């Protein structure tokens, strides 16, 4: 995997971190009419999905708590609530999970992978596929967040 992949991922995450930490909580949690999720859910979902795609399908322990996985994995809907502590935990994981991924990849921890076909009909056959797909997935959610921000004014 090239270093540029990590730089792109890290820049995406820095942008999400800025949105998460600079947007009022009420705006983060609001679900506008015509939408089924909020800014906060989209941001937390990107963290959880990266962990599932890369770590879980590689048979490794995820680096995020199970309660966050349960709350933000695919198929979940926002509760409309979040503690300040949870929001700060997600903010911290935005950056640390990218740093850990790079370290773990360079340490050759990803030895196996359970093939997985995504809801976008892309079959991930190895960890490199998962990392590449994760960038695409995060781009989709960054676009959704941009729409939400525009809608919320």
C-alpha positions in Angstrom: 0.0 0.0 0.0 1.4 3.4 -0.9 1.9 6.2 1.7 -0.4 8.4 -0.4 -3.4 6.2 0.4 -2.8 7.0 4.1 -2.3 10.7 3.4 -5.6 10.8 1.6 -7.4 8.9 4.4 -5.8 11.1 7.0 -6.8 14.3 5.2 -10.4 13.0 4.9 -10.4 12.3 8.6 -8.9 15.7 9.5 -11.7 17.3 7.5 -14.3 15.2 9.4 -12.6 16.0 12.7 -12.9 19.7 12.0 -16.6 19.3 11.2 -17.2 17.2 14.3 -15.3 19.5 16.7 -16.5 22.9 15.1 -20.2 22.1 14.5 -22.6 22.8 17.4 -23.9 19.5 18.9 -27.5 20.3 18.1 -26.6 20.6 14.4 -24.5 17.4 14.5 -27.5 15.5 15.9 -30.3 17.0 13.8 -31.9 14.9 11.1 -33.3 17.2 8.5 -36.6 16.4 6.7 -35.9 14.0 3.8 -32.8 12.5 5.4 -32.5 9.4 7.5 -29.3 10.2 9.4 -27.3 13.1 10.8 -23.8 14.5 10.6 -22.6 12.8 13.7 -23.9 9.3 12.6 -22.1 9.7 9.2 -18.8 10.6 10.9 -18.9 7.9 13.5 -20.0 5.4 10.8 -16.8 6.0 8.8 -14.7 5.1 11.8 -16.6 1.9 12.5 -16.8 0.8 8.9 -13.0 1.1 8.5 -12.5 -1.1 11.6 -15.0 -3.7 10.3 -13.7 -3.8 6.7 -10.0 -3.9 7.6 -9.7 -5.4 11.0 -12.7 -7.7 11.5 -12.5 -9.2 8.0 -8.8 -9.8 8.6 -9.6 -11.7 11.8 -8.0 -9.1 14.0 -9.3 -7.4 17.1 -10.9 -4.0 16.3 -9.5 -1.0 18.1 -12.8 0.6 18.9 -15.3 -0.4 21.6 -18.1 -2.9 20.7 -20.8 -0.4 21.9 -19.7 2.1 19.1 -19.7 -0.7 16.6 -23.3 -1.7 17.6 -24.4 1.9 17.4 -22.8 3.0 14.1 -22.4 -0.1 11.9 -24.2 -0.5 8.6 -28.0 -0.7 9.0 -28.2 1.3 12.2 -30.0 4.6 12.5 -29.1 7.6 14.7 -30.5 7.7 18.2 -30.5 11.5 18.2 -28.4 11.6 21.3 -24.7 11.5 22.1 -22.7 12.5 25.2 -19.9 15.0 24.9 -17.5 12.1 26.0 -18.7 9.9 23.1 -18.3 12.7 20.6 -14.8 13.3 21.8 -14.0 9.6 21.7 -15.2 9.5 18.0 -13.1 12.6 17.3 -10.0 10.9 18.8 -10.7 7.7 16.8 -10.9 9.6 13.5 -7.2 10.2 13.6 -5.9 7.4 15.7 -7.5 4.6 13.6 -5.7 5.8 10.5 -2.4 6.0 12.4 -2.9 2.5 13.8 -3.9 1.1 10.4 -0.7 2.4 8.9 1.4 1.0 11.7 -0.4 -2.4 11.7 -0.1 -2.7 7.9 3.6 -1.9 8.0 4.1 -4.5 10.8 2.4 -7.1 8.5 -0.4 -7.9 10.9 -2.9 -8.4 8.1 -2.1 -12.0 7.1 -5.6 -13.4 6.3 -8.8 -11.9 4.9 -12.4 -13.2 4.8 -13.6 -12.3 1.3 -16.6 -9.9 1.5 -19.0 -8.4 -1.0 -20.1 -5.0 -0.1 -23.6 -3.5 -0.6 -22.1 -1.6 -3.5 -21.4 -5.0 -5.1 -17.7 -4.8 -4.8 -15.9 -8.0 -3.7 -13.1 -7.4 -1.3 -10.5 -10.2 -1.6 -7.7 -8.9 0.6 -6.8 -6.1 3.0 -5.6 -3.8 0.2 -9.0 -4.1 -1.4 -10.6 -3.2 1.9 -8.4 -0.2 2.4 -9.1 1.1 -1.1 -12.9 0.5 -0.8 -12.9 2.2 2.6 -11.6 5.5 0.9 -14.5 5.2 -1.6 -17.0 4.6 1.3 -15.7 7.6 3.3 -16.0 9.7 0.2 -19.7 8.8 -0.1 -20.3 9.8 3.5 -18.3 13.1 3.2 -20.7 13.9 0.3 -23.7 13.1 2.5 -22.2 15.3 5.3 -21.8 18.2 2.8 -25.5 17.8 1.9 -26.5 17.7 5.5 -24.4 20.8 6.3 -26.0 22.7 3.4 -29.5 21.6 4.4 -28.9 22.7 8.0 -27.5 26.1 7.0 
